[in-house]
């Protein structure tokens, strides 16, 4: 796992916490927003 290079991941990422968890959460929010934007873009193109 890539995160194991940066910290000791003995439990879940949420239980470990710290800045890595914050960055991971922010990254997942960006991925979610980009995915919804992409889906809307495809639907608009089909109309």
C-alpha positions as CSV (number, residue, x, y, z in Angstrom):
1,X,0.0,0.0,0.0
2,X,1.3,3.4,-0.9
3,X,0.4,5.0,2.4
4,X,2.6,2.5,4.3
5,X,5.6,4.4,2.9
6,X,4.6,7.5,4.8
7,X,3.1,6.1,8.1
8,X,2.5,3.0,10.1
9,X,-0.9,1.8,9.0
10,X,-1.7,-0.7,11.7
11,X,-5.4,0.1,11.7
12,X,-7.8,1.8,9.3
13,X,-6.9,5.2,7.7
14,X,-9.7,6.9,9.7
15,X,-8.4,5.5,13.0
16,X,-4.8,6.5,12.2
17,X,-5.9,10.1,11.4
18,X,-3.4,12.9,10.8
19,X,-2.7,14.9,7.7
20,X,-2.6,11.9,5.5
21,X,-6.3,11.2,6.3
22,X,-7.2,14.8,5.7
23,X,-5.5,14.7,2.3
24,X,-7.1,11.4,1.4
25,X,-10.5,12.8,2.4
26,X,-10.0,16.0,0.3
27,X,-8.8,13.9,-2.6
28,X,-11.9,11.7,-2.5
29,X,-14.1,14.8,-2.4
30,X,-12.4,16.1,-5.5
31,X,-12.8,12.7,-7.3
32,X,-16.5,12.7,-6.4
33,X,-17.1,16.2,-7.7
34,X,-15.2,15.5,-10.9
35,X,-17.2,12.3,-11.4
36,X,-20.5,14.0,-11.0
37,X,-19.4,16.8,-13.2
38,X,-18.3,14.3,-15.9
39,X,-21.7,12.5,-15.7
40,X,-23.6,15.7,-16.1
41,X,-21.4,16.7,-19.0
42,X,-22.1,13.4,-20.8
43,X,-25.9,13.8,-20.2
44,X,-25.9,17.4,-21.5
45,X,-24.0,16.2,-24.6
46,X,-26.6,13.5,-25.3
47,X,-29.5,16.0,-25.2
